[in-house]
Amino acid sequence: MANVARISEHMEVLSSDGKHVGTVDHMEGKDKIKLTRSDVEAQGGHHHFIPMDWVSDVSDTVLLDKTQDEVFSEWEEE
């Protein structure tokens, strides 16, 4: 699992196929990333949660090990 401490507010979250899936709002505990709800490119209007189990790497962005379609169909919505 990637280092949670490296994830910060406003980081871009990308799917394994290189597509934008959201922007980090903040960490929800140590096991979920809460995405901003204002990101219209990422089905905005609701907060979405990404489990840390999906994160494959953290650098300038958060990279997931799922495609954009998989993320959009499997993430949790608030």
C-alpha positions in Angstrom: 0.0 0.0 0.0 1.2 3.5 -0.8 2.3 6.0 1.9 -0.8 7.8 3.3 1.4 10.6 4.7 2.3 11.7 1.1 -1.4 12.3 0.2 -2.4 15.9 0.6 -5.3 18.2 -0.1 -5.9 19.2 -3.8 -3.8 16.4 -5.3 -5.1 15.0 -8.5 -6.3 11.3 -8.5 -5.7 9.4 -11.7 -7.0 6.0 -12.7 -4.7 3.2 -14.0 -5.6 4.2 -17.6 -4.4 7.8 -16.9 -7.8 9.5 -16.6 -8.8 12.0 -14.0 -11.1 10.6 -11.3 -11.0 13.4 -8.7 -9.2 15.8 -6.5 -8.3 15.0 -2.9 -10.4 16.8 -0.3 -8.7 15.1 2.7 -8.0 11.7 4.2 -10.9 10.1 5.9 -9.2 8.1 8.7 -6.2 6.1 7.4 -8.0 3.9 4.9 -10.0 6.2 2.6 -9.5 9.3 0.5 -12.4 11.7 0.4 -12.6 13.5 -3.0 -13.9 17.1 -3.4 -17.5 17.3 -4.5 -16.9 20.4 -6.6 -14.8 18.5 -9.2 -17.2 18.5 -12.2 -14.8 16.3 -14.2 -15.2 13.6 -11.6 -19.0 13.4 -11.4 -19.1 16.4 -9.0 -21.9 17.3 -6.7 -21.2 14.5 -4.1 -18.2 13.5 -2.1 -16.8 10.2 -3.2 -14.5 7.9 -1.3 -11.5 5.9 -2.6 -10.2 3.1 -0.5 -6.4 3.1 0.1 -6.3 -0.5 -1.2 -6.8 1.0 -4.7 -3.8 3.3 -4.5 -0.7 1.9 -6.3 1.5 5.0 -6.1 1.7 8.5 -4.7 4.0 11.1 -6.2 2.7 14.5 -7.6 -0.6 12.6 -8.1 -2.4 9.7 -6.5 -2.4 6.8 -9.0 -5.0 4.0 -8.6 -4.8 0.4 -9.8 -8.3 0.6 -11.3 -9.6 2.1 -14.6 -11.8 5.2 -14.6 -14.9 3.0 -15.4 -14.1 0.7 -12.5 -13.6 3.6 -10.1 -16.8 5.4 -11.1 -18.8 2.1 -10.7 -17.2 1.0 -7.4 -16.4 4.1 -5.3 -18.5 5.0 -2.3 -20.7 8.1 -2.5 -21.8 10.4 0.3 
